[in-house]
Amino acid sequence: MDHTRQEMDREREQKRITDEDGVAVESALVGDDLELSYPTSEETIVDCARLDVPEGAVTALVGPNGSGKSTLLKALSNHLEPEAGTVRIHDEDLESFSQKELARELGVLSQENDSLGSITVEDLVYHGRYPHRGFFDGVSDEDHEAVERAIELAGIEHIRSAELGQLSGGQKQLAWIAMVLAQETDVLLLDEPTTFLDVHHQFRVLETIRQLNEEKGVTVAVILHDISQAARFADYLIAMCDGELYDWGPPEEVVTETLLADVFGVEATVRCEPELQVLPKRALPNRN
C-alpha cells in the first residue's frame, strides 16, 4: 500500500460522526490502533487504526467473507485479546471489567451457540439474567419482568414453553436474541443473526433489533451479509475489506458503486431515491 493510500485509509478510520447541528456523536464502543490475530495464525487478521460504534444507534458491519468482521466483533466483545491496541466501552477499557460486570454492560450473540435442544425457550431466556444475580440468589421480580419484556419484544410468546430442539432455525434465533435482551444491557453485539434464515425471519430479526434501539435506546452493532438490508435497517455502516476498514458512516455516504466494486467485487447501480437501493448487475472478474 503506497503512502497516499495509507493516509486516505487513516482519514477514513479517524473521521467522526456529527449530528445535524455539527455536534460530534458520542461512541459507545471505541477501538484504537487494533491489531488482531489468532494463536493459529501467523499474520494479522485485522489492522484498524480507529473504529467507533456510535451511542444509541444501529451500526452494521458489512464486507465479504474473510474480511475480518467476526474477528473485529470478538475483540469488541472481549472474546479475543488484541495483539496491539485497546477497546473501550463508555470510555473504560474492556480489560478493567470482570466477566460478570461486562455482561451487565454488553450483550453478545455469537454464531457459535451451544446446542441446548432439551431446554425450553423460557428457561433459555432466564439464562440471560445471570449477570444480575449472585450465586445463591433466586429469581427476583425484576428478573421475571425482564424476561417477560424480552419474550414480548422478540415476539415469541407462543413458543415460550417449546423446547429449542423443536423449533425452526428462525424461531431458535429469536429465542437466543430474547436471552440476550433479558440481560438488559446498553450495548448489544450480534454476529450474523440472519444467516441461514428465510426472508420472513430475517426481517423479523432485523425489525426486533430496530424496535429495541428505538424504544430502549440500545446501541447495536450487527454483522450482516446483505448490504441492502444493512443500508435499510442501520444508521451507520462499517465496511471491511481484507482485514482493514474500507469506509464507515451513514449508509447514503458509504454505499457507493465504487465500494460495491472494490469490497464486494460486484458491478451494481446505487439509487438514492425514494430510498437507498442497491441493484446488482454482475460479478466482476478476477475476484477470489
C-alpha positions in Angstrom: 0.0 0.0 0.0 1.5 3.3 -1.0 1.9 6.3 1.3 -1.1 8.2 -0.2 -3.4 5.2 0.2 -2.3 4.8 3.8 -3.1 8.4 4.5 -6.5 8.1 2.9 -7.3 4.9 4.8 -6.3 6.5 8.1 -8.5 9.5 7.4 -11.4 7.2 6.8 -10.8 5.4 10.0 -10.4 8.5 12.1 -13.3 10.6 10.8 -16.0 11.4 13.3 -19.8 11.3 13.0 -21.7 14.5 13.7 -25.4 15.3 14.1 -27.4 17.8 12.1 -26.0 20.6 14.2 -22.4 19.5 13.7 -22.0 18.2 17.2 -19.9 15.1 17.5 -21.8 11.9 18.2 -20.5 10.0 21.2 -19.3 6.5 20.8 -20.4 3.6 23.0 -17.5 1.4 21.8 -14.1 2.5 20.5 -11.2 0.5 19.2 -7.9 2.3 18.9 -4.8 1.0 16.9 -6.2 -2.6 16.8 -4.1 -5.4 15.5 -6.0 -8.7 15.8 -4.9 -12.3 15.1 -5.5 -15.8 16.4 -3.0 -18.1 18.1 -3.1 -20.4 15.0 -2.5 -17.5 12.5 0.9 -16.1 11.7 -0.4 -12.9 10.1 -2.5 -10.1 11.4 -6.2 -10.7 10.6 -7.5 -7.2 11.3 -5.5 -3.9 11.3 -7.6 -0.9 12.3 -6.4 2.5 13.4 -9.7 3.6 14.8 -13.2 2.2 15.0 -16.3 3.8 16.5 -19.7 2.4 17.3 -22.0 5.4 17.8 -24.0 5.6 21.0 -27.7 4.9 20.7 -27.6 3.9 17.1 -27.6 0.7 15.0 -24.3 0.1 13.2 -23.9 -2.7 10.6 -20.6 -4.3 9.8 -20.5 -5.4 6.2 -17.9 -7.0 3.9 -17.2 -10.2 2.1 -16.3 -13.5 3.8 -12.9 -13.3 5.4 -12.8 -9.6 5.6 -12.4 -9.6 9.4 -15.9 -8.7 10.6 -16.3 -11.5 13.1 -12.8 -11.2 14.3 -13.4 -7.5 15.0 -16.6 -8.2 16.8 -14.8 -10.8 19.0 -12.3 -8.1 20.0 -15.1 -5.6 20.7 -16.8 -8.2 23.0 -13.6 -9.2 24.8 -13.6 -12.7 23.3 -10.3 -12.0 21.5 -7.4 -10.2 23.1 -5.8 -7.7 20.7 -2.2 -8.2 19.8 -2.0 -4.4 20.0 -4.4 -1.6 20.7 -7.3 -1.2 23.1 -11.1 -1.4 23.2 -13.2 0.8 25.4 -16.8 0.8 26.3 -18.2 4.1 27.6 -14.5 5.3 27.9 -13.4 2.3 30.1 -11.1 -0.4 28.9 -12.8 -3.8 28.5 -9.9 -5.4 30.4 -11.0 -3.5 33.5 -14.3 -5.4 33.8 -14.8 -8.8 35.2 -16.8 -11.2 33.0 -19.9 -10.7 35.0 -19.5 -6.9 35.1 -19.0 -6.7 31.4 -22.1 -8.9 30.9 -24.2 -6.2 32.6 -22.8 -3.7 30.1 -22.6 -5.7 26.9 -24.8 -8.3 25.4 -23.3 -10.6 22.8 -24.9 -13.1 20.3 -22.3 -15.1 18.6 -22.5 -17.6 15.7 -21.5 -20.5 18.0 -24.4 -21.0 20.3 -24.4 -24.1 22.4 -26.7 -26.9 21.4 -29.4 -27.0 24.1 -32.2 -28.9 22.5 -33.9 -30.1 25.6 -34.2 -26.6 27.3 -37.4 -24.6 26.9 -37.4 -21.2 25.3 -38.4 -19.5 28.6 -35.6 -21.3 30.5 -33.1 -20.1 27.9 -34.3 -16.5 28.3 -33.9 -16.7 32.0 -30.2 -17.6 31.4 -29.8 -14.0 30.3 -30.4 -12.8 33.8 -27.2 -14.5 35.3 -25.2 -11.2 35.3 -27.7 -9.7 37.7 -27.8 -12.5 40.3 -25.5 -13.8 42.9 -24.5 -17.4 43.0 -27.1 -18.3 45.7 -29.8 -15.8 44.6 -33.2 -16.9 43.5 -35.2 -15.4 40.6 -36.4 -12.0 41.6 -39.5 -10.0 40.4 -37.1 -7.8 38.4 -35.8 -11.0 36.6 -39.4 -12.1 35.9 -40.2 -8.7 34.4 -37.0 -8.5 32.3 -37.8 -12.0 30.9 -41.4 -11.1 30.1 -40.2 -7.9 28.3 -37.6 -9.8 26.3 -40.1 -12.5 25.2 -42.6 -9.9 24.2 -40.1 -7.8 22.3 -38.8 -10.9 20.4 -42.4 -11.9 19.7 -42.0 -15.5 20.9 -44.8 -15.7 23.5 -46.4 -18.6 21.5 -43.3 -20.8 21.7 -42.1 -20.0 25.3 -42.9 -23.5 26.5 -41.4 -25.3 23.5 -38.0 -27.0 23.6 -35.3 -25.5 21.4 -34.9 -28.8 19.6 -38.5 -28.5 18.3 -38.0 -25.1 16.7 -37.1 -23.9 13.3 -33.9 -22.0 12.7 -35.6 -18.6 12.7 -37.5 -19.4 15.9 -34.3 -20.5 17.6 -32.6 -17.3 16.6 -35.3 -15.2 18.1 -35.1 -17.2 21.3 -31.4 -16.6 21.6 -32.0 -12.9 20.8 -34.6 -12.8 23.6 -32.0 -14.3 26.0 -29.5 -11.5 25.2 -32.3 -8.9 25.5 -33.1 -10.2 29.0 -29.6 -9.1 30.0 -30.9 -5.5 29.6 -27.5 -4.1 28.5 -27.0 -0.7 26.9 -24.9 -2.2 24.1 -25.6 -5.3 22.0 -23.3 -7.1 19.6 -24.8 -9.6 17.1 -22.7 -11.8 14.8 -24.7 -12.6 11.6 -28.1 -13.1 13.3 -29.9 -13.5 10.0 -27.6 -16.2 8.4 -29.5 -19.3 7.2 -32.9 -17.7 7.9 -35.7 -17.4 5.4 -36.6 -13.9 4.3 -39.6 -13.6 6.7 -37.4 -14.5 9.8 -34.6 -12.2 8.5 -36.9 -9.3 8.6 -38.4 -10.4 11.9 -35.0 -10.4 13.5 -34.0 -7.0 12.0 -37.3 -5.4 13.0 -36.8 -6.7 16.5 -33.3 -5.1 16.6 -34.7 -1.8 15.2 -37.5 -1.8 17.7 -35.1 -2.4 20.6 -33.0 0.5 19.5 -35.9 2.9 19.0 -37.8 2.0 22.2 -35.0 1.4 24.6 -32.1 3.4 23.1 -29.8 0.4 23.0 -26.6 0.7 21.0 -26.4 -2.2 18.4 -23.5 -3.4 16.3 -24.6 -6.2 14.0 -22.8 -8.2 11.2 -24.9 -8.5 8.1 -24.1 -10.1 4.7 -26.9 -8.4 2.8 -25.8 -4.8 2.2 -29.2 -3.8 1.0 -30.7 -4.9 4.4 -27.9 -3.3 6.2 -28.4 0.0 4.4 -32.1 -0.1 5.2 -32.0 -1.0 8.9 -28.8 0.5 10.1 -28.0 4.1 11.0 -24.3 3.6 10.2 -22.2 1.1 8.2 -18.7 -0.1 8.8 -17.3 -1.6 5.6 -14.4 -4.1 6.0 -12.1 -5.4 3.2 -9.1 -7.6 3.6 -8.9 -7.0 7.3 -9.0 -3.3 7.1 -11.7 -0.6 7.5 -12.6 0.5 4.0 -15.1 3.2 5.0 -17.7 4.0 7.6 -20.5 6.4 8.1 -24.2 6.8 7.2 -25.4 4.3 4.5 -26.0 7.1 2.0 -22.4 8.1 2.2 -20.8 4.6 2.4 -22.8 2.6 -0.1 -21.4 3.6 -3.5 -20.9 1.8 -6.8 -17.1 2.1 -6.1 -17.5 0.4 -2.7 -19.5 -2.4 -4.2 -16.8 -3.0 -6.8 -13.8 -2.7 -4.5 -15.2 -4.5 -1.5 -17.7 -7.0 -2.9 -16.4 -7.5 -6.4 -19.8 -6.6 -7.9 -20.9 -4.2 -10.5 -24.1 -2.5 -9.3 -26.2 0.5 -9.6 -26.9 2.6 -6.4 -30.1 4.7 -6.3 -30.9 7.1 -3.5 -34.5 8.0 -4.4 -37.0 7.4 -2.9 -34.7 5.4 -0.6 -31.3 3.8 -0.9 -31.4 0.8 -3.2 -28.6 -1.5 -4.5 -29.2 -3.1 -7.8 -26.5 -5.7 -8.6 -25.7 -6.4 -12.2 -22.9 -8.9 -12.4 -19.9 -10.3 -10.6 -16.6 -8.6 -11.6 -13.8 -10.8 -12.9 -10.6 -11.6 -11.1 -12.2 -11.8 -7.7 -11.2 -14.5 -5.3 
